[in-house]
Amino acid sequence: MQVVRMGRTGLRVTRVCLGTMTFGNQCDAAESFRIMDAAMEGGVRFFDTADVYPLGGDAGTRGATEEIVGRWMRDRGAREDIVLATKCRGAMGPGANDEGLGRKHILAACDASLRRLQTDYIDLYQVHGPDPETPIEETMRALDDLVRAGKVRHAGCSNFPAWQLAGALWASDVRGLARFDCAQPRYNLLFRMIEDEILPLCRAHGLGVIAYNPLAGGMLTGRYRGAAAPEPGTRFTLRGSGEMYRRRYWNEAVMAAVDRLGRFVEARGKHLTHVALAWVLAQPGITAAIVGASRAEQLRDSLGGAELALDAEEREACDEVWFGLPRERDAGIARR
């Protein structure tokens, strides 16, 4: 597994990052442990989670994913082997200050994540999305304090549009605060909006880019080609997020594009999953891609794309997927 620097920092991460948002809902703790074991066996040393995970859970399950990751790191003695990333911003309780990017919530959320993860520091602490009700200066000051206290090594953001990311970098620069060292946007063959502004901005300012959804919620595995309806228990049917994933990817144009690409690469002896992941990792400015799974076997299969090289004809076929799709009416970047 290739290791690269995250942006301009000295932090080195594997090019595949394990996504954990299935832990505690789509898969139980035992299977989550097997998935993390498979990640280690495959050379993955970069794990990403969030305090609100698992995806598709409810108020009673928030934090369960971090707890599972924390128990696994303790049981395996693996904390120092892992670059650990988590996030805050979402609602973690009923109180007025139990969500958002205000100072009170960020500091409390970080301490709660540290307890659940059973560690005394987080390598990469990310805000899960913008908070329009909180000045970015307050958010960056709170993150700076966490870095200075040693609880956080690096700060990052997810789901920020380019104009808000630029504003955050400016706020940190003029005030001498810790800045965002990476961005985590949605990016795959079916959604390339970040190429217009976010990727150039990150390259210009030395930010790492950790792409989530590289397999489009499973659509780019070929699993759903020709399916009349999503299977129960998959990303497309989860409570609270299934509708969002169906809106993103479950339509005739996407199905047809995926089928064409799948038939093309399979005729060349390659798997669609591997091609989709390899394409993301080959794009300029991409540091790592987040790959999740609900079974260890899924992860082992996906990792086959980490070292795959695409030839010119395959790259052109991948490009044709995006160029041939109708553009989304809503180009915004919603949190997953």
N, C-alpha and C positions, 0 to 999 in steps of 0.2 A: 504494500500500500504506500503510495507516494505521500511524502510529507512536504508541506510548503509553509512559508511564513504567512501570517494573517495580516494582509495589508502592509503598512510600513512598520508594524510592531516586530518585536523579537519573538512573539509567540508562534510556535510551530504546531500545525494541526494536520491531521490526515485529510485527504481530499474527499473522502466519504465521511459524513457525520451521521451518527445514529440518531434518528428521530424516535422519540419515546411516547408520543401522545396516544398510542394505542394501549399503553400499559395501565391496567386497572379497569378497563372497560372491554375493548375488543379482545384483549387477552388477559388472563389472570396472572398472578404474581409468578407462579411456577413457569409459565411459558415466557413471561417477560425476562426471567432469569436466563432461560435458554437462548432467547434472542440476544441478550447482552453477552453471553458466553460465545455465541456464534460471531458476534461483532469482533470480540477480542481475537478469536481464532482467525478471522479474516483480516486482521491487522488494523481494524478501526479503533482509534484512540480518542475520538472526539464525539461527545455525547451532548445532545440538545434536549432540553425539557422546558417546562413552564409551570408556574404555581397553579394555574387554572386547569391543567390537564388531570384526567384524561379527556380527550375529545369525545363529545357526546354524553358526558356525565351530567351530574346535577350538583346542587349545593352540598350534598353529602359526600360526593366523591372528589371535590376539589382538593388538590394536594396529594392525592393518592399516588400519582405517577412519581412525584419527587420522593415520596416515602419508599416506593419500590426500588428506585434507583439508589437511594441511600442505603437500604438494607443490602442490596447486591454489592455495592462498593465495600461495605463493612465486611460482609461475609467472604468476599474474594480478596480482601486486602488490596483493592485496586485503585484507591483514590489517587495516588500519585502517578498512576499510569494513564489517567484520563484527563483530557482537557474538558472541563465540565462547564456547560452553558445552561443558564435558565433565564426566565423572564418574569416581569411583573407588569401589571397595569389593570388586569381584569378584576372583577368583583370576587373577593374572597370572604365576604360576610355581608350582613345586612346593613351595616353602619354607613353613614355618609362618607366616611374617610376610609372605607374598606376597598376602595378601587381608585383608579386614576393615577396620575403622575405627580401629585403633590408631595411635598417633602414628608409629611406624616406617613402617608401610605408607603412610599418607596422604602423608607427606613424600616418600617414595621414588616413589610413584605420580605425584605432581604433577610432579616433576622429569622422570620418564620421559615423561609426556604433553607437557610443554613441548618435549622433544627431538623427539618424533614430529610434533608440530604445527608445529615450526620457528618458535616464537615465544618471547618472554621473559615473557609474561603471559597469563593466562586471565581473561576477563571474568566468567564465572560458573562456579565450581567446585562441583559437586554431589556429595553422597554418594548412591550408587545405591540404597541401602536401609539399614534399621537393622542394627546389629551388636549382638546381645544379650549378647555376651561382653566388650564394651568399654564402660566408663563414658562417658556422653555428654559429661561434662566433659573427658575426654581428647581426644575427637574435636573438640569445639569449640575447645579450646586449640590443637590442631594447625592447624585452619583459621584461627584468629586469627593465628597466627604466619605463615602463608602470606600473609594479607592485609597484615600489617605489613611483610613482606619485599618486597611489591610484585609477588609472583608471581601473586596472585589479587586481583581487584577486588571480587568479591562471592561469598558462599557460598550454597548452596542444598541442598535435599534432594529425593529422589525416593522414592516408594513408602512414605512414613512415614504410619502411622495418626495420627489426631489427638492421641491421648494422648502419643505419643512426640515429635511435633512440638512440642506445648506444653511438654514437659519440656526439650527442647533450647532453646527460647526462654527459658525460666526460667533454665537454667544459664548462658546467655550474659548475661542481664540482671544476675543477682546477682554475676557475676564480671567484668563489664565487658569481655566478649569479643565479637568479631565474631559476628553472629547469622546465621541463615538468612534471606535476603531474598526467597526464593521457594520454592515447592513445585512438584513435578512429579508429579501423579497421573494415573492412567488415568481418562478421562472421555469419554463419547459417549452417543448416544441409547439405546444398549443397556446402558449401565452408568453409573448416576447416584448411586452410594453416597456419593460425596464431598459431596453436597449436605447431608447430615445434620450433619456436624461439621467436615470439613476446610475447605470453602469459608467457612462462618461464622467459623472460627478465623482463616483467612488475611485475611478482610476486617477483622476486629476488630483485628488486629495489623499490618496494612499489608504483608502479603506478596503478592508477585506469584504468579500461578498459571499454569503452563505445562502445558496439558493434552496428554498423549500418547494415542495410539490414537483420535483423533477420528473416524476412518473405520472403527474396529473391525477393524483388520488387513485392510481391503479389503472386509469384509462389507457396509459401508454405501455401497459404490460400485455395488452391484447386480450385480456381476460373478458372484456365486455363486448367484443366484436360480434355484432349480430344479435345481441341480447335485447329482448323486448322490454325488460324492466330490470332495475338493479336488484342484486341478491340481498336478502335480509342479512344484517350484521356487517355489511361493508360500509366504506366511507360514504357511499351515496345514500344510505338509509339511516344514518345515525341521527338521533334526536338533536335538534339545535344546529346541526351543521350539514345534514344530508341535503337539505334544500339548496344550500349554498353551492355544494359540489355538483348537484344536478344542473343548477343554473350555469355553472362554469363550463361543464364538459358534456352533459348528457343531451346531445342533440344530433340530428341527422348529419349535419356537415362535419362535425368532429368524428362521428362514427365512421363515415365514409373515408375521411382523411387517414384515420388510424388504420383502417382496413387496407387502403392502398399502400401505405408505408410498410405495414406488417407483411403483406405479400411480397413486396419488393425485397426487403432485407432477408426474409426467410428463404427466398430463392437463391440468395447469396450465402446461405448457411449461417446466418446470424439471428439472434433473438431480438425481438422488438424491445424488450426491457433493457437489454444491454446497450442497444443503439441509442435509446432515449437518454440513458444516464451518461453514456460516453459523449453524446452531443453537448449536453449541459457542461460537463467538465472541460470540454475543449474550447468553450467560448472565452474570449478575452475578458479578463477581469474577474472571472469566477474563481474563488478560493476553494470552496467545497460545496458539495451537494448533500442535502439532508435526505436520508433514505430510511423509511420506517417499515415496519412489518407487523403482522399479527401472528405470525408463526416463524420459527427459526429457519425453516426451510425456505420461506420467501426471501429472507435476508440473504441467505447463502446464495440463492440464485441471482438476486439483484447485484451482488458484489462482482459478478462476472463482467459487468460493464465498466468497472473502475479502471481497468488497464487496456480497454479496447480502443483501437485506433480506427477511425473511419476514413475511407478513401474519398476522392473528389466526387464520384458519382453518388455515394451514400450521403455526403454532406449536402449535395444539391437536392437530393430527394427529401432530406429533412427540412431544408429551407422551403421547398414547395408546399409542405404542410401548412406552414404559417401564412405564406403568401396567398394560398388558396382559400383560407378561412374568411368568413365574414367577420368584420371587426365588432368587438363587444360594444354595446351601447353604453355600458358603464365601464370606463377604463380605470376606475378606482381600484385600490388594492385592499381588499377586505382581510381582516385577521382570520387565521384558521385556528 
